[in-house]
Amino acid sequence: MGRGIFIKHHSCSSNIQCLLALLAIVITVFLIGCTDGSEAEDQLDNSLFLLNLPANRWVKYHELKGGDWWRKGHAGLAYDSTRGSLLVFGSDTHGDDWDNVVHEFILRRREWVHHGVNAHPNSYHINSEGYPVAGDMALAPWAMHTYDGIDYDPALDALVVVASPDHNPIGKKRPTPQSHPVWIFQLKTKKWSIFENKHGPGRFFGAATAYDDAGNNLIICKSGLWVLNLTKKELERIDKAPNCLHRTMAFDSWRRNINVFGSYRGTSNVSRFNIDLFSEESENWEELTPKGDHCPPYSKVPVAFDEKAGVFLLVIDDQKSSTEKKSDAATTFIYDPETNTYKKLNDTKLPAVGMNFMMAWDKIHEVFFLLTGNSKDGISVWALRLDRKR
């Protein structure tokens, strides 16, 4: 490689940070693998770009103009921690959107890859097991709203979708499904499979999910709080839960808490549940009213947990206080669960994000990624490096 490796001085305020930066580069080189020539240089330069992002400011990382594919408000996002990529699945349905393809944004290449093509509506049917399936050849789920109901399972190396196609109007023209399964998309084979939802609530429409790496458990909030372990093929209801429709659930790996943000009507409160202190005899959910900077009530909000800093990041559409209508801008907040406080990040204004469940924290580069856009604007990928000392 002709350009060499360098790290700007401002990215290394300590020896430990420099070592971490070098470790991230090593991981990137490993992910690049046997790539030769200019492509390898571009990928390494991209990694260095992420390591040197200005602190506490959103930077537009990639933009795809509106066309045949765009960001859907009812879709969800999962972070593939094995490859360091973003996985998007979901559709606005309502009769004119039949998106049932997994879309992958490969961060190190700044490139979208679409795994398959949308199944034709004529292929939608109820199979012999009573499940709604699509596709003439390969098995696939119907196009559906997913909200926060998708996540990545590193133990299976798979995308897990717990949603159901309740708002797809083609359901009025098909027999009623006997049940709605959990859908599993294997990243290596790019094929769908089914986990039978026999012991669950029948369907997980409007659910929110969070993944606990330590236990290989997917936590599901819908008609109670559920733990799904696909390695053991177990699904168990462990407690009651708030209504999670239009809400985002994220896992605090420092404190072993599940945190639920937003509500259908809008709130700035946070619901919290500690999965290790669960007891059948006690009240396990806490309803918290955070202190700190004023945060307007919100619904359907992008949230992610920073495993390095131990805090959450949220992007919340502004409100015009006189009319209580949302403006065309959004503000970024830190939520610190240790002190139960919101802190507004200065100079981080974004266009309004609307209905959005698409933010992740990339543990390889220690950067947040947020997806915005719509049918007119396409899809934009934003990046932010959080530094609480600045």
Residue, then its C-alpha position, 0 to 999 in steps of 0.5 A: m500500500g502506497r499511502g501508509i497508516f496514520i492516525k491524526h493526533h486528536s484521535c489519541s488523547s491517551n496511550i490507551q485510546c491509541l492502542l484501541a485505534l490500532l486494534a480497530i485498524v487490525i480488525t479492519v485489515f482482518l475484515i478486508g482479508c485478501t482484497d488487493g490493490s486500490e480497494a484495500e487502500d480505500q477500505l483502510d482509508n475508510s477505517l481511518f476516516l471513522l477513527n478520526l471523526p470529529a467528536n459529538r457531531w453527525v457526519k453524512y457517511h453515505e447517501l443514496k438518492g431516492g429511486d427503486w429503494w429507500r428508507k421505510g419508516h416502519a422498517g427496523l435495523a440490526y447491527d451485524s457484529t460479526r461483519g460490522s454491517l447494518l441490516v435493514f428489513g421491513s416495509d411500509t406495505h399499505g398496498d404499494d410497497w412489497d419490500n421483503v428483502v434484507h438490505e445490508f450496508i457494508l460499512r467498510r465499503r460504504e456500499w448497499v447490498h440487497h439479498g434477493v428481490n421482492a417477492h411478487p404479491n401473487s406468490y403470497h400464500i398460506n403454506s401447509e403449516g398455516y404460516p404466511v409465506a412468500g416466494d415462488m421458489a425460496l421461502a420468505p416472509w411477507a412484506m411487513h412492518t417490523y418497527d423495533g422487532i428485528d435483531y442480530d443473533p451472533a450465536l446463530d450468525a442470523l438476522v431474527v425478525v419477530a414481527s408479523p404482517d398485520h398491516n399488509p392488505i393482501g391478508k384480506k385476500r388470503p386465508t387467515p394464518q394459523s400462526h405467525p412464526v419467528w423468521i430467521f435469515q442466515l447470513k452465510t447462506k442468505k436463506w430464510s427459516i422458521f422458528e415455530n411460535k407455539h408457546g408465544p402470544g401467537r404473533f409479535f406484531g408491534a414488538a420491540t427487541a433487544y439482544d443479550d450477548a452474555g446469555n445468547n438471549l433475544i428479549i421481546c416486549k409484546s404481550g409480556l416480556w419474553v426470552l427467546n434462545l434460538t440456540k436452545k430453541e426455547l421461548e419463555r415469558i418471564d414477566k409482564a411488560p408495557n405496550c411496546l408498539h412504536r417504542t424502542m428497546a435497547f440493552d444496557s450491557w453495563r448494568r444488565n438492564i432492558n430500557v424501553f424508550g418512547s410510547y405510542r402517544g409520546t413520552s420522555n420517561v424511560s421504562r427499565f427492567n433488570i433481567d438478573l434481578f427478576s423475581e416472581e414476587s416483586e415489582n420488576w419494572e421501573e418507570l423513570t422520569p429523567k432529569g437534566d436537559h429538557c427533552p420533549p416527549y417522543s415516540k418511535v425513536p432511534v436509540a443505541f447503547d454505547e458499550k464504551a461510554g455506558v450511555f444511550l444516544l437518542v435522536i428526537d424530532d424537535q417540537k414547536s412549543s406554541t403548536e406542539k407540532k414537530s419541526d423539520a429538525a431533530t436534536t441528539f440527546i445522551y441518556d445516562p442511566e447511572t444518573n437518570t439524566y438527559k444531556k443535549l448534544n450541541d451542534t448536532k442538529l439533523p433533519a427530522v427523522g420521523m418514524n425511525f428505529m434505525m440506529a446502531w453502535d458499531k463496536i469495531h470503530e466505536v461509532f454510532f450509525l443512524l439511517t434517515g430518509n424517505s421515498k423522496d430523499g432515499i436513504s442517508v447513513w450518518a456517523l457520530r463518535l461520542d466523546r463525553k469529555r468534550 
